[in-house]
Amino acid sequence: MSQFEAAFAQLDQFIRQKMGATNTPGLSISLTDREKTLHIACYGDANLAAGLPVTPETLFEIGSIGKSFTNIALLQLYEAGKIDLHAPVSQYLPWFEVQSKYRPITLHDLMTHTSGIINGSDFTGEPRYEAYALRETETGSAPGEYFHYSNVGYKTLGVLLEDVLEQNYADIIRERVLKPLGMNATAPVIDNDMRERLAVGYVAYFDDRPKPPHLPVAPATWFESNTGDGCISSTPGDMAIYLRMLMNRGQEGVLSKSNFDLMSQKLTTSWAEENFYGYGLMTSTVDGHIHLGHSGGMVGYVSNMIADMDSGFGATVLINGPNLNPNEITAHALKVLRAVSEGQELPPLPSEADTQQIANAADYAGIYTSGDKSLTFAAENGQLILKHDGQNLALYLRGEHQFYAYHPDFDRSLLQFGREGEQVVEVFYGGDWYTHERYAGAKSFDYPAEWNAYIGHYRSYNPWISNFRVVLRKGELVAVFPAYSLTEKLVLLENGAFRVGEDARSAERLRFDSMVNGKAVRAKFGAADYYRTFTR
């Protein structure tokens, strides 16, 4: 019996609990050390309608983990003297163009997400045109200065690989990474020919509101993809092979140790000060140990791959649903493996957060009014209660000062509270604004009259960001992205476009045009078109 059996049993219990709590369809996990695969386990369904279980042979889309594969191929070319990482992208793609007052964007800038360009538009599955359409966008910051994650940047790198090598992206990855490593089950492209082996991806049942609790999932939109930002599908066994290669700091014929050192550099801080990005790999320090890896998200899939470079253990989790954070599973898996190897007791199972228990619920209690309408909140038994039409609605915590009400009158947006100093004085629901008697600020605001034409709900066939709303709050336009529970202020620029977000370095832009009956019927987000829809 393996010394890790107790750890595997506890991890199994944790995974089943998390899947049940998050209504997750299917999951696979692989654990490895530097020499061999230690454990593979599969859970749930690859296809809910057909009742097909997840097996070790089931493929899952791994999303942005694929960026490290793209970087391996690029670094092979760099080592062979075929490309210069610090040369302008236009040296290899003469048609590449972005509106910018700064120096040319280099390969290094794209590889580190510091090019200053947008995240991506995803309005087409064709990477060349999305990269070409960057000429319709502008940089938000000088290259090399600011980390802003960019999928279209990696799509551009995939196209660059194809042009330099005169091969398609799938063949490049297959010949340069998969075959040498023996990752024979992995598919380097998402196409209809591999679909029978792929777990069905599932998304939230509704796409026009924050993910509600307790509701089933729905099959994700199917699309083919051959892009350098993430078009690879893999199995838990193959991902263990890949992770071992990284844990051993490369492998001859695939990734030299010097190129591994380049990939794992701390080149820029990413989303948090303690997290760093290199070339397609993120580095962080957890419990005094260096963790190296990447997460992935596709339409209907999430994944995470983490190696503890000090203890020599690695974990990969692949999921075909939207609600379970795979990082929670990999983090606990590495903890239990390390505990066993060090002769320590297993760490306790992470407690399941009760999002209806609000420690400071009393801070939000009170009556908030808007004209002749009002909202009443009460703190009862550790919960924040919205009293509505004779019902007591217990709110779910969704972030700092943000709550979700499971009721059709309040399910399109989060309830977002605002403070003045230490006191909660206001609450927003979409474009509605309610104030408490404690509110002492202005009640009316001046804004350009033409902004009224932009307020509304916009939709596209983009499976990543299918819709958003534009609302007016205290004289300012705000974009609400419901599926991501994200609200961004819109800042008017001199050229008539709106910057999405308060950070002056943001490259994301929103433009409105095509006026019909006094309303904008088109909104251009990046290079993607969205159209006014009839739904609220």
C-alpha positions in Angstrom: 0.0 0.0 0.0 1.3 3.5 -0.9 2.4 5.7 2.0 0.0 8.3 0.5 -3.2 6.2 0.8 -4.5 8.2 3.8 -3.8 11.5 1.9 -5.6 10.2 -1.2 -8.6 9.2 0.9 -8.8 12.6 2.5 -8.4 14.3 -0.8 -11.1 12.2 -2.3 -13.5 13.3 0.5 -12.6 16.9 -0.1 -13.2 16.7 -3.8 -16.5 15.0 -3.4 -17.6 17.6 -0.9 -16.6 20.5 -3.2 -18.2 19.0 -6.3 -21.5 18.5 -4.4 -21.4 22.0 -3.0 -20.7 23.6 -6.4 -22.9 21.4 -8.6 -19.8 20.4 -10.6 -20.4 17.8 -13.4 -16.9 16.1 -13.7 -13.3 16.3 -12.6 -10.0 14.5 -12.9 -6.9 14.9 -10.9 -3.3 13.7 -11.2 -0.6 13.8 -8.6 3.1 13.3 -9.4 6.6 13.6 -8.0 9.7 14.2 -10.1 9.9 10.5 -11.1 6.5 9.0 -11.5 2.7 9.5 -11.3 1.5 8.9 -7.8 -2.3 9.1 -8.2 -5.0 9.6 -10.8 -8.6 9.9 -9.9 -11.8 10.7 -11.8 -15.1 11.9 -10.6 -18.6 12.7 -12.0 -19.8 12.8 -15.6 -18.1 13.8 -18.8 -21.5 14.0 -20.4 -24.5 14.6 -18.1 -27.2 13.9 -20.7 -25.6 10.6 -21.7 -24.6 9.6 -18.2 -21.0 9.0 -19.4 -18.5 9.0 -16.5 -15.1 10.8 -16.5 -12.3 8.3 -17.1 -8.5 8.6 -17.2 -8.8 8.8 -21.0 -11.3 11.7 -21.0 -10.0 14.9 -22.5 -10.5 18.3 -20.9 -9.7 21.6 -22.5 -6.8 23.1 -20.4 -7.2 26.7 -21.6 -4.3 29.0 -20.7 -2.1 26.3 -19.4 -1.4 26.0 -23.1 0.4 29.3 -23.0 3.4 27.5 -21.6 3.4 25.1 -24.5 3.5 28.1 -26.9 6.4 29.5 -25.0 8.4 26.3 -25.2 8.2 26.4 -29.0 9.2 30.0 -29.0 12.2 29.4 -26.8 13.3 26.5 -29.0 13.4 28.9 -31.9 15.1 31.5 -29.8 17.8 29.0 -28.8 18.3 28.0 -32.4 18.8 31.7 -33.3 15.6 31.9 -35.5 13.9 34.6 -33.5 14.9 37.5 -31.2 12.6 37.8 -28.2 13.3 41.5 -27.9 12.6 42.3 -31.6 9.4 44.0 -32.7 6.6 41.6 -33.5 6.3 43.4 -36.8 9.7 42.1 -37.8 8.0 38.7 -38.1 4.4 39.8 -38.8 4.7 42.9 -41.0 1.0 43.5 -40.8 0.9 43.6 -37.0 -0.2 47.1 -35.9 -1.6 48.7 -32.7 -2.4 52.4 -32.3 0.3 53.6 -29.9 2.5 56.5 -29.0 5.1 54.2 -27.5 7.9 52.0 -28.8 7.1 48.9 -30.9 5.7 45.9 -29.1 8.2 43.0 -28.9 7.8 39.2 -28.5 8.9 39.5 -24.9 6.2 42.0 -24.2 3.5 39.7 -25.5 5.0 36.7 -23.7 4.9 38.5 -20.3 1.5 40.2 -20.8 3.2 43.6 -20.6 2.5 44.9 -24.2 -0.1 47.4 -23.1 -2.8 45.9 -25.4 -6.3 44.6 -24.7 -7.1 41.3 -23.2 -8.8 40.1 -26.4 -12.1 40.3 -28.3 -12.9 36.7 -29.1 -15.3 37.8 -31.9 -13.8 35.2 -34.2 -12.2 31.8 -33.9 -9.6 32.9 -36.5 -6.5 34.1 -34.6 -5.0 36.0 -37.6 -7.9 38.3 -37.9 -8.2 38.9 -34.2 -4.5 39.8 -34.2 -4.9 41.9 -37.3 -7.9 43.7 -35.8 -5.6 45.1 -33.0 -5.1 48.0 -35.4 -8.5 49.1 -34.3 -7.4 49.3 -30.7 -4.9 51.4 -28.8 -2.4 50.7 -26.1 -3.1 51.8 -22.5 0.5 51.9 -21.3 4.0 51.7 -22.6 5.2 48.2 -23.4 7.1 46.6 -20.5 5.5 48.7 -17.8 2.2 47.1 -16.8 0.9 43.6 -16.5 -2.4 43.3 -18.3 -3.3 39.7 -19.2 -3.8 39.4 -23.0 -5.1 36.3 -24.8 -4.9 38.1 -28.1 -1.2 38.7 -27.4 -0.7 34.9 -27.3 -2.9 34.4 -30.3 -0.5 36.7 -32.1 2.5 34.6 -30.8 0.8 31.4 -32.2 0.4 33.0 -35.6 4.1 34.2 -35.4 5.2 30.6 -34.8 3.2 29.4 -37.8 4.8 32.0 -40.1 8.3 31.5 -38.9 8.1 27.7 -39.2 5.6 27.5 -42.1 3.5 24.9 -40.2 0.2 25.1 -38.5 0.1 25.6 -34.7 -1.2 22.0 -33.9 1.7 20.4 -35.8 4.2 22.6 -34.1 3.0 21.7 -30.6 2.6 18.0 -31.6 6.1 17.7 -33.0 8.0 20.0 -30.6 6.3 19.2 -27.3 3.8 16.3 -27.2 5.6 13.6 -29.1 9.0 14.1 -27.4 7.4 13.9 -24.0 5.1 11.0 -24.9 1.9 12.9 -24.3 0.2 10.7 -26.8 -3.4 11.3 -25.6 -3.2 15.1 -25.8 -4.9 16.9 -28.6 -3.1 20.1 -29.7 -6.1 21.6 -31.4 -9.9 21.8 -30.6 -11.7 20.4 -33.6 -14.6 18.1 -34.4 -12.4 15.1 -34.9 -11.5 14.9 -31.2 -14.9 15.8 -29.8 -15.9 12.3 -29.0 -13.0 12.0 -26.6 -13.7 15.3 -24.9 -15.8 15.9 -21.8 -18.7 18.2 -22.5 -18.1 21.6 -21.2 -20.8 23.2 -18.9 -21.5 26.8 -18.1 -23.9 28.6 -15.7 -27.5 28.1 -16.6 -28.0 31.8 -17.2 -25.4 34.1 -18.8 -27.0 37.4 -18.1 -26.7 37.5 -14.3 -24.3 36.6 -11.5 -24.0 32.8 -11.2 -27.0 32.0 -9.0 -26.7 29.2 -6.3 -28.6 26.0 -6.5 -29.3 26.0 -10.3 -28.2 23.4 -12.8 -25.5 24.0 -15.5 -26.0 24.1 -19.2 -23.9 22.7 -22.1 -21.3 25.3 -23.3 -21.2 26.7 -26.8 -19.1 24.4 -29.0 -16.4 26.0 -31.1 -13.1 24.9 -32.8 -9.8 26.6 -31.9 -6.2 26.6 -33.0 -4.9 29.5 -31.1 -1.7 30.0 -29.2 -3.4 31.3 -26.1 -5.0 27.9 -25.3 -6.4 25.3 -27.6 -5.0 22.1 -26.1 -7.0 19.3 -24.5 -5.4 16.7 -22.3 -5.8 13.9 -19.8 -4.7 13.7 -16.2 -2.0 11.2 -17.1 -0.5 13.3 -19.8 -0.6 16.4 -17.6 1.4 14.5 -15.0 4.0 13.9 -17.7 4.1 17.6 -18.6 4.3 18.7 -15.0 7.2 16.3 -14.3 9.1 17.8 -17.1 8.7 21.3 -15.5 9.5 20.0 -12.1 12.8 18.5 -13.4 13.6 22.0 -14.9 13.2 20.8 -18.5 13.9 17.8 -20.7 16.4 17.3 -23.4 14.9 17.8 -26.8 12.0 19.8 -25.4 13.0 22.4 -23.0 16.7 23.1 -22.1 17.5 24.0 -18.5 18.5 27.5 -19.7 15.2 27.9 -21.4 13.4 26.6 -18.3 15.1 29.3 -16.3 13.9 31.9 -18.8 10.3 30.6 -18.5 10.3 30.6 -14.7 11.8 34.1 -14.3 10.0 36.6 -12.1 9.7 39.0 -14.9 6.7 41.0 -13.7 4.2 40.9 -10.9 0.8 39.6 -12.0 -2.5 40.0 -10.2 -1.0 40.2 -6.8 2.3 41.5 -5.5 3.4 38.0 -4.3 2.6 36.4 -7.7 5.0 36.7 -10.6 4.8 36.0 -14.3 7.6 34.7 -16.6 7.0 33.2 -20.0 3.7 31.4 -19.6 4.4 30.3 -16.1 3.4 31.9 -12.8 5.5 31.8 -9.6 4.4 32.3 -6.0 5.5 31.5 -2.5 3.1 29.4 -0.5 4.0 28.3 3.1 7.6 29.1 2.3 7.6 26.9 -0.8 8.0 28.0 -4.4 5.0 27.1 -6.5 5.2 27.2 -10.3 2.4 26.7 -12.7 -0.6 28.2 -14.4 -4.4 28.1 -14.4 -6.7 27.7 -17.3 -10.2 28.7 -18.3 -12.2 27.8 -21.4 -15.9 28.2 -22.2 -17.2 25.3 -20.0 -13.9 24.2 -18.5 -11.4 25.3 -15.7 -8.1 23.8 -14.8 -5.0 24.3 -12.6 -1.5 23.0 -12.8 0.9 23.6 -9.8 4.3 22.2 -8.9 5.8 22.6 -5.5 9.4 23.1 -6.6 10.8 22.6 -3.1 9.0 19.4 -2.0 9.0 17.9 -5.5 5.2 17.3 -5.8 2.9 18.4 -8.5 -0.9 18.4 -9.0 -3.2 19.0 -12.0 -7.0 19.4 -11.8 -9.3 19.4 -14.8 -13.0 20.3 -14.6 -15.8 20.6 -17.1 -17.9 23.1 -15.1 -18.0 26.7 -14.0 -18.4 26.8 -10.3 -15.5 25.0 -8.6 -12.2 26.7 -8.3 -9.5 24.1 -9.2 -6.9 26.0 -7.3 -8.6 25.0 -4.0 -8.1 21.3 -5.0 -4.4 21.6 -6.1 -3.5 23.6 -3.1 -4.9 21.1 -0.6 -3.4 18.2 -2.6 0.1 19.6 -2.3 -0.4 20.2 1.4 -1.4 16.6 2.1 1.4 15.2 0.0 4.0 17.4 1.7 2.6 16.5 5.1 3.0 12.7 4.4 6.5 13.1 3.0 7.6 15.1 6.1 6.0 12.6 8.6 3.4 15.2 9.7 -0.3 14.8 10.4 -2.6 15.5 7.5 -3.9 19.0 7.5 -7.6 19.4 8.3 -10.0 19.7 5.4 -10.5 23.3 4.5 -13.8 24.5 5.9 -16.6 25.2 3.5 -17.4 29.0 3.6 -21.0 29.7 4.4 -21.6 32.7 2.2 -24.9 33.5 4.0 -23.1 34.0 7.3 -22.1 37.7 7.3 -19.9 38.7 10.2 -20.7 42.4 9.9 -24.3 42.1 8.7 -25.4 44.9 11.1 -23.3 47.4 9.2 -25.6 47.1 6.2 -28.9 47.0 8.1 -31.4 49.8 7.6 -33.8 51.4 5.1 -32.5 52.7 1.8 -34.7 54.9 -0.4 -34.8 56.0 -4.0 -37.7 58.4 -4.7 -40.9 56.5 -3.6 -39.1 53.1 -3.5 -37.2 51.6 -0.6 -35.1 48.6 0.3 -35.0 47.3 3.9 -32.1 45.2 5.2 -31.9 43.5 8.6 -29.2 41.5 10.4 -30.7 38.3 11.8 -28.9 35.3 13.1 -25.6 36.3 11.4 -27.3 36.7 8.1 -28.1 39.9 6.1 -31.8 39.8 5.2 -33.5 41.7 2.4 -37.2 42.2 3.3 -39.1 42.1 0.1 -42.8 41.6 -0.6 -43.4 39.9 2.7 -40.4 37.6 2.2 -37.1 37.4 4.1 -34.4 36.9 1.5 -31.0 35.8 3.0 -28.3 37.4 0.9 -25.2 35.6 -0.4 -21.8 37.3 0.0 -20.1 37.7 -3.4 -17.2 40.0 -2.6 -16.4 43.1 -0.6 -19.7 44.9 0.1 -21.4 42.8 -2.6 -24.3 40.4 -2.2 -26.6 38.2 -4.3 -30.3 37.9 -3.7 -31.9 34.7 -5.0 -35.1 36.3 -6.3 -36.3 37.3 -9.7 -36.6 40.9 -8.7 -32.9 41.1 -7.8 -31.1 38.3 -9.7 -29.8 40.3 -12.7 -27.1 42.2 -10.7 -25.4 42.2 -7.3 -26.5 44.4 -4.5 -23.4 46.7 -4.0 -23.1 48.8 -0.9 -21.1 52.0 -0.6 -19.5 53.6 2.4 -18.7 57.0 3.6 -15.9 56.5 6.1 -16.9 53.7 8.4 -20.6 53.9 7.7 -22.6 52.1 4.9 -24.7 54.8 3.3 -25.9 53.6 -0.1 -26.7 50.5 -2.1 -26.8 50.0 -5.9 -28.8 47.4 -7.9 -27.9 47.7 -11.5 -28.7 51.3 -12.4 -30.9 51.9 -9.3 -29.4 53.8 -6.4 -30.8 53.8 -2.9 -29.5 55.9 0.0 -29.6 55.6 3.8 -30.5 58.6 5.9 -26.8 58.6 6.9 -25.9 59.6 3.3 -24.8 63.2 3.3 -23.6 63.7 -0.3 -25.1 65.1 -3.4 -28.3 63.7 -4.7 -28.2 65.1 -8.3 -25.4 65.0 -10.8 -24.6 66.7 -14.1 -23.6 64.5 -17.1 -23.7 64.7 -20.9 -27.3 64.2 -22.1 -26.1 61.9 -24.9 -25.0 59.4 -22.3 -28.7 58.4 -21.9 -28.5 56.9 -25.4 -25.8 54.4 -24.2 -27.7 53.0 -21.2 -28.9 49.5 -21.9 -28.2 45.8 -22.3 -25.8 44.7 -25.1 -25.2 41.2 -26.5 -23.1 39.3 -29.0 -22.4 35.7 -30.0 -19.0 35.9 -28.2 -19.1 32.8 -26.0 -16.6 34.3 -23.6 -18.3 37.6 -22.8 -21.8 37.2 -24.3 -23.4 40.3 -22.8 -23.0 43.3 -20.6 -25.1 46.2 -19.3 -24.4 49.9 -19.3 -26.0 51.8 -16.4 -25.8 55.2 -14.9 -24.7 55.6 -11.3 -24.3 59.0 -9.6 -23.7 60.8 -13.0 -21.2 58.2 -14.2 -21.5 55.4 -16.8 -20.7 52.0 -15.5 -20.4 48.7 -17.4 -21.7 45.6 -15.6 -20.4 42.2 -16.7 -22.9 39.9 -15.0 -21.3 36.5 -15.6 -18.1 37.7 -14.0 -19.8 39.7 -11.2 -17.7 42.6 -12.4 -18.5 46.3 -12.4 -16.2 48.8 -14.2 -16.4 52.6 -14.3 -16.4 54.0 -17.9 -14.1 57.0 -18.2 -14.6 59.3 -21.2 -11.5 59.9 -23.3 -10.6 62.8 -25.6 -11.3 60.7 -28.7 -14.9 59.9 -27.6 -14.2 56.4 -26.5 -14.7 55.2 -22.9 -11.9 53.6 -21.0 -13.2 50.5 -19.2 -11.9 50.8 -15.6 -10.5 53.6 -13.5 -6.8 52.5 -14.0 -5.4 54.9 -16.5 -3.2 52.1 -17.9 -6.1 50.0 -19.0 -6.2 49.4 -22.8 -9.8 48.2 -22.7 -12.1 50.6 -24.7 -15.9 50.8 -25.2 -17.4 52.9 -28.0 -21.1 53.5 -28.9 -22.6 54.3 -32.3 -25.5 53.5 -34.7 -28.1 55.7 -33.2 -31.7 54.6 -33.8 -34.6 56.4 -32.2 -32.2 58.1 -29.8 -30.5 54.9 -28.7 -27.1 53.4 -29.5 -27.8 50.0 -31.0 -24.1 49.0 -31.3 -21.3 49.0 -28.7 -17.8 48.2 -29.7 -15.8 46.5 -26.9 -12.2 46.3 -28.1 -12.6 45.1 -31.7 -15.8 43.2 -31.0 -19.3 44.4 -31.8 -22.2 44.1 -29.4 -25.8 45.0 -30.1 -28.6 46.4 -28.0 -30.9 43.6 -26.9 -34.5 43.7 -25.8 -34.0 42.1 -22.4 -33.5 44.1 -19.2 
